[in-house]
Amino acid sequence: MTEHNAKLTAEQACEFVLGLSDGVMRDGKPERFVIQFCELSANGDYWVIRSNSEDFVVHGMTQHCYVGVNAHLINVRTGEHEMVVGWSVDDHLQDKYDLEAASGNPYVLTPIFDRTDKPALVNLRRKLQCNYPQTLALLTGEHRLWLTGKRRLLQEAQRMLLEQGINTQIELVPDAGEAIAIDVETWYTEAVLKAVRKKLC
């Protein structure tokens, strides 16, 4: 792409993806691949493309289906290619956008109440099953940095905590300090509460 404002066409992107399968053999013969799906991402910055064997896509021969790659992403400006494996394309793109927006700073989940909010304090103590000094510590200084990780995962943790009456916010900070890192496995309320309890150790 020689021009600064050049935009990769769908045809060019599909040709590139099909070229990735050159040399794939099945039963000693070259496997023919075709495009299953090609459309622009919601932001218009990536071609989202899926391809598979012609026998599977056209003829429905499930035994010839290739698995492992969810989709190929082709940047419409740079032609940069990446593969999405094992999770949602939308989630993958959202993580990319959030990472770019963060400019190298970590996302952290912090409480949006302080020690003067007695009802919130009592609720937090009960939900975490801790004592008052520990509860107060979680609202002070760097101890307020509860969880860190991908913004999307923190949003899910935030939603779960809100269901327990615990109000939080997601911030970008220069240093996550001793915030507890959460990952994709933290998908139920008790796991989120357990992660926050680790701050008490």
Helices and strands as residue ranges (DSSP letters): H 10-19, E 25-26, E 29-30, E 33-40, E 46-53, H 54-57, G 62-64, E 71-75, E 81-84, H 89-102, E 107-111, H 118-128, H 132-137, G 141-144, E 147-148, H 151-163, E 168-172, E 180-181, H 189-197, G 198-200
